[in-house]
């Protein structure tokens, strides 16, 4: 069975949309997934799934969360190999000196040309972005909260859903997945 990293967008960020990680593990086990582990309280899980695609895992998890918890949650799933590749690609090695300000945004599809064309590096400096397929690497040296670049990461501008994790979390999830 392949191992997947499952990322839920927008849970446990405020008083609403709260999901206990024990409940999330139980929900995922109820879908037939094995070796379910969660990381932190922000909707990160590692699991083994019957031979399915990442898209099938995303769809099943999103549907179960809707049915069981009454929440519409976007889900991104990556195989262990895909997570290892995300870490290996690291376009800002040696540049991104603070892992909490270095993000990877996981997209459901490649970003549209219109978004890419709107990103003039001079307009966002010292912030930087690198694109690798369905992954955006963001170096935000002053943090996320006041980032001009992070404000461009809307579903509308990206043409689909996105969820971000900092570099520490990305590396830990890849490690947990065996990558």
The 8 nearest C-alpha neighbors of each residue, nearest first, counted from 0:
[[1, 49, 48, 50, 47, 2, 51, 33],
 [0, 2, 47, 48, 50, 3, 49, 78],
 [1, 3, 47, 46, 79, 78, 176, 48],
 [4, 2, 78, 77, 46, 79, 45, 47],
 [3, 5, 45, 77, 76, 44, 78, 6],
 [4, 6, 76, 44, 75, 43, 45, 3],
 [7, 5, 43, 75, 74, 42, 76, 8],
 [8, 6, 74, 42, 73, 43, 72, 75],
 [9, 7, 73, 162, 10, 72, 74, 6],
 [8, 10, 12, 7, 11, 72, 16, 41],
 [9, 11, 16, 12, 8, 17, 41, 42],
 [12, 10, 17, 13, 41, 16, 18, 9],
 [11, 13, 10, 9, 14, 41, 16, 17],
 [14, 12, 15, 11, 16, 17, 10, 9],
 [13, 15, 17, 16, 12, 11, 10, 18],
 [16, 14, 13, 17, 11, 12, 10, 18],
 [15, 17, 10, 11, 18, 14, 13, 70],
 [18, 16, 11, 15, 10, 14, 19, 13],
 [17, 19, 20, 11, 16, 23, 22, 10],
 [20, 18, 22, 21, 23, 17, 40, 11],
 [19, 21, 23, 22, 24, 18, 40, 37],
 [22, 20, 24, 19, 23, 25, 37, 18],
 [23, 21, 25, 19, 20, 24, 26, 18],
 [22, 24, 20, 26, 25, 21, 27, 19],
 [25, 23, 21, 27, 22, 26, 35, 20],
 [26, 24, 22, 28, 23, 27, 29, 21],
 [25, 27, 29, 23, 24, 28, 22, 30],
 [28, 26, 30, 24, 29, 25, 32, 23],
 [27, 29, 32, 25, 31, 30, 26, 24],
 [28, 30, 26, 27, 31, 25, 32, 24],
 [31, 29, 27, 28, 32, 26, 59, 60],
 [30, 32, 28, 29, 33, 27, 48, 49],
 [31, 33, 28, 48, 47, 30, 27, 46],
 [34, 32, 47, 35, 46, 28, 48, 31],
 [33, 35, 46, 47, 36, 32, 45, 28],
 [36, 34, 46, 33, 45, 24, 32, 28],
 [37, 35, 45, 44, 34, 46, 24, 38],
 [36, 38, 44, 43, 45, 20, 39, 35],
 [37, 39, 43, 44, 40, 36, 172, 42],
 [38, 40, 41, 37, 43, 42, 20, 168],
 [41, 39, 42, 20, 38, 11, 19, 43],
 [42, 40, 39, 11, 43, 10, 12, 7],
 [41, 43, 7, 6, 40, 10, 44, 8],
 [42, 44, 6, 38, 37, 5, 41, 7],
 [45, 43, 37, 5, 36, 4, 38, 46],
 [44, 46, 4, 36, 3, 35, 5, 176],
 [47, 45, 35, 34, 3, 2, 33, 32],
 [46, 48, 2, 33, 1, 32, 0, 34],
 [49, 47, 32, 0, 1, 50, 2, 46],
 [48, 50, 0, 51, 1, 47, 32, 31],
 [51, 49, 0, 48, 1, 52, 47, 2],
 [52, 50, 49, 55, 53, 56, 48, 54],
 [51, 53, 55, 54, 56, 50, 57, 78],
 [52, 54, 56, 76, 55, 77, 57, 51],
 [53, 55, 57, 52, 56, 58, 76, 51],
 [56, 54, 58, 52, 53, 57, 51, 59],
 [55, 57, 53, 59, 54, 58, 60, 52],
 [58, 56, 54, 74, 60, 55, 59, 76],
 [57, 59, 55, 61, 56, 60, 62, 54],
 [60, 58, 56, 62, 61, 57, 55, 63],
 [59, 61, 63, 57, 62, 58, 56, 64],
 [62, 60, 64, 58, 63, 59, 72, 57],
 [61, 63, 65, 59, 60, 64, 58, 66],
 [64, 62, 66, 60, 65, 61, 67, 59],
 [65, 63, 68, 61, 67, 62, 66, 70],
 [64, 66, 69, 70, 62, 63, 71, 68],
 [67, 65, 63, 64, 69, 68, 62, 70],
 [66, 68, 64, 63, 65, 69, 26, 70],
 [69, 67, 64, 70, 65, 66, 63, 18],
 [70, 68, 65, 66, 67, 64, 71, 63],
 [71, 69, 65, 68, 72, 64, 16, 66],
 [70, 72, 65, 73, 69, 61, 64, 62],
 [73, 71, 70, 61, 8, 74, 7, 64],
 [72, 74, 8, 7, 61, 71, 75, 160],
 [75, 73, 7, 57, 6, 61, 8, 72],
 [76, 74, 6, 5, 57, 7, 77, 107],
 [77, 75, 5, 53, 4, 57, 6, 3],
 [76, 78, 4, 3, 81, 53, 82, 79],
 [79, 77, 3, 81, 80, 2, 4, 82],
 [78, 80, 176, 82, 178, 81, 2, 3],
 [79, 81, 83, 78, 82, 178, 84, 77],
 [80, 82, 84, 78, 83, 79, 77, 85],
 [83, 81, 85, 79, 173, 84, 80, 77],
 [82, 84, 178, 80, 86, 81, 85, 173],
 [83, 85, 87, 81, 82, 86, 88, 80],
 [86, 84, 82, 88, 83, 87, 81, 89],
 [87, 85, 83, 84, 88, 89, 170, 82],
 [86, 88, 84, 85, 89, 83, 82, 90],
 [87, 89, 85, 86, 90, 84, 131, 83],
 [90, 88, 91, 87, 86, 92, 85, 136],
 [91, 89, 92, 88, 129, 136, 94, 87],
 [90, 92, 94, 95, 89, 93, 138, 136],
 [93, 91, 94, 89, 90, 95, 96, 88],
 [92, 94, 95, 91, 96, 90, 89, 97],
 [95, 93, 91, 92, 96, 138, 90, 97],
 [96, 94, 91, 97, 93, 138, 92, 101],
 [95, 97, 94, 98, 93, 101, 140, 92],
 [96, 98, 99, 100, 95, 101, 140, 166],
 [99, 97, 101, 166, 100, 167, 96, 165],
 [100, 98, 165, 101, 97, 166, 167, 102],
 [101, 99, 142, 139, 98, 97, 140, 102],
 [100, 102, 138, 98, 166, 99, 165, 137],
 [103, 101, 165, 137, 164, 166, 136, 163],
 [102, 104, 136, 163, 135, 164, 137, 165],
 [103, 105, 163, 135, 162, 134, 161, 106],
 [104, 106, 134, 162, 161, 163, 133, 103],
 [107, 105, 161, 133, 108, 160, 134, 104],
 [106, 108, 160, 159, 133, 161, 75, 105],
 [109, 107, 106, 133, 110, 159, 132, 158],
 [108, 110, 133, 132, 111, 106, 107, 134],
 [111, 109, 157, 108, 112, 114, 158, 133],
 [112, 110, 113, 114, 157, 109, 115, 158],
 [111, 113, 115, 114, 116, 110, 117, 109],
 [114, 112, 116, 111, 115, 117, 156, 110],
 [115, 113, 117, 116, 112, 111, 156, 157],
 [114, 116, 112, 117, 118, 113, 111, 110],
 [115, 117, 113, 114, 118, 112, 119, 111],
 [118, 116, 114, 115, 119, 113, 112, 151],
 [119, 117, 115, 116, 120, 114, 122, 123],
 [118, 120, 122, 121, 117, 123, 116, 115],
 [121, 119, 123, 122, 124, 118, 127, 126],
 [120, 122, 124, 119, 123, 125, 118, 126],
 [123, 121, 119, 120, 124, 118, 125, 147],
 [122, 124, 120, 126, 121, 125, 148, 147],
 [125, 123, 126, 121, 122, 120, 127, 119],
 [124, 126, 123, 127, 140, 139, 121, 120],
 [127, 125, 124, 139, 123, 138, 140, 148],
 [128, 126, 138, 137, 125, 124, 139, 120],
 [127, 129, 137, 136, 138, 135, 130, 126],
 [128, 130, 136, 135, 131, 137, 90, 127],
 [131, 129, 135, 134, 132, 136, 128, 133],
 [130, 132, 134, 133, 135, 129, 136, 88],
 [131, 133, 109, 134, 130, 108, 110, 135],
 [132, 134, 109, 106, 108, 131, 105, 107],
 [135, 133, 105, 131, 132, 104, 130, 106],
 [134, 136, 130, 104, 103, 129, 137, 131],
 [135, 137, 103, 129, 128, 102, 130, 104],
 [138, 136, 128, 102, 101, 127, 139, 103],
 [137, 139, 101, 127, 126, 95, 140, 100],
 [138, 140, 126, 142, 100, 141, 137, 101],
 [141, 139, 142, 100, 138, 126, 125, 95],
 [142, 140, 139, 143, 146, 100, 145, 126],
 [143, 141, 100, 139, 140, 144, 146, 145],
 [142, 144, 146, 145, 139, 149, 100, 141],
 [143, 145, 146, 142, 149, 141, 147, 150],
 [146, 144, 143, 147, 142, 141, 149, 150],
 [145, 147, 143, 149, 148, 144, 142, 150],
 [148, 146, 150, 149, 145, 123, 151, 126],
 [147, 149, 150, 146, 151, 123, 126, 152],
 [148, 150, 146, 151, 152, 147, 143, 137],
 [151, 149, 147, 148, 152, 146, 153, 145],
 [150, 152, 149, 148, 153, 156, 147, 114],
 [153, 151, 150, 149, 157, 154, 156, 148],
 [154, 152, 156, 155, 151, 157, 150, 161],
 [153, 155, 159, 157, 160, 156, 158, 161],
 [154, 156, 158, 153, 157, 159, 152, 160],
 [157, 155, 153, 158, 154, 114, 152, 151],
 [158, 156, 154, 110, 155, 159, 153, 111],
 [157, 159, 155, 156, 154, 111, 110, 160],
 [160, 158, 154, 157, 107, 155, 161, 108],
 [159, 161, 154, 107, 106, 73, 162, 158],
 [162, 160, 106, 105, 104, 107, 154, 159],
 [161, 163, 105, 104, 8, 106, 164, 160],
 [164, 162, 104, 103, 105, 102, 161, 165],
 [165, 163, 102, 103, 168, 169, 104, 166],
 [166, 164, 102, 99, 168, 167, 101, 169],
 [165, 167, 169, 98, 168, 101, 102, 170],
 [166, 168, 170, 169, 165, 98, 171, 99],
 [169, 167, 171, 166, 165, 170, 172, 164],
 [170, 168, 166, 172, 171, 167, 173, 164],
 [169, 171, 173, 167, 168, 172, 166, 174],
 [172, 170, 174, 168, 173, 169, 175, 167],
 [171, 173, 175, 169, 174, 170, 168, 176],
 [174, 172, 178, 176, 170, 82, 171, 175],
 [173, 175, 171, 177, 172, 176, 178, 170],
 [176, 174, 172, 177, 173, 171, 45, 178],
 [177, 175, 173, 79, 174, 178, 172, 45],
 [176, 178, 174, 175, 79, 173, 83, 2],
 [177, 83, 173, 79, 174, 176, 80, 82]]
